[in-house]
Amino acid sequence: MIKYEVIIYWSKEDEAFIAEVPELPGCAADGSTYHEALANVEMVINEWLETAAELGRTIPEPKGRLVFA
């Protein structure tokens, strides 16, 4: 289960929903629907975490709701 905050918004420029994970730098995905963007970002989060672990990088603990969002 993904515990990181995900921000999803419509991008007129990209003509797609964008899903970003602020706590994981560079972790984002898109989709033609809100639900597709969410499903895609869940896969990207898992890949991000696996890659970070393989490279020995620090994996941030999920903070939940961000204060500045």
HUMO-V832495 format. One record per backbone hydrogen bond with DSSP energy under -0.5 kcal/mol. NH is the residue of the N-H (numbers start at 1). CO is the residue of the C=O. If there is no record, write none. Layout:
nh = (NH;NH)
co = (CO;CO)
This chain:
nh = (7;8;9;11;12;15;16;17;18;19;20;20;21;22;24;25;27;28;29;31;37;38;39;40;41;42;43;44;45;46;47;48;49;50;51;52;53;54;55;56;57;60;69)
co = (20;6;18;16;10;11;11;31;9;29;7;18;27;20;21;23;24;26;19;17;33;34;35;36;37;38;39;40;41;42;43;44;45;46;47;48;49;50;51;53;52;58;66)
